[in-house]
Amino acid sequence: MGETTTREREERELDGTTTRYDEVPVVGDTVERLMTELFTEHWAHITVGPLIQGAVFEIRFTAQPRISVSDGYLTVDPGAWHFHLCVNDHQGTPSPELARLRRVARAAFFRTEGGSHGGGHSTPTWGLRLWNGREEQMITVLFPNPYYDEDWRFLKEPRWEKTALWETLRGRYAGKSS
């Protein structure tokens, strides 16, 4: 893994994928504000879930989820199920170390290129990823992809305007612009 600055990283995966990360500051309420904005304003345009080797959860919302925050945990509740993310300071643990491990310790917007993806097409991916204090992935947010339509069918011609949400949020929260 090569690191170009403290706010940018590039990683190569075994399948040949290169992922470039633009780091988001995790101090204060930055991550809480970002995730609240995503799930209240952009829920219909994103796909979420952990994306780890051997397990990919691609969850899309069919209705706006209810969002709440309590003791540092953001709860995203679309109705029949829900999930929690520790996005801010958490007091309800037996130790400060456990609270540190649970909280988002790293957040980064990313873009992947190369490698092998499902569907027979090797196209870039635009996303946001959060990790906890153990460097375990908490969640990945996938943004609209210019190579696919809303039902994930491959497009003959890319629609570059579909990267606007990723570009806007990356600029605002990671201080990056293209």
PyMOL commands that set and color helices and strands:
alter all, ss='L'
color gray80, all
select helices_A, chain A and resi 30-41+43-45+96-102+118-120+160-174
alter helices_A, ss='H'
color red, helices_A
select strands_A, chain A and resi 2-5+8-12+18-24+47-49+51-52+55-56+59-60+66-70+73-77+83-86+106-113+125-131+137-142
alter strands_A, ss='S'
color yellow, strands_A
deselect
rebuild
show_as cartoon
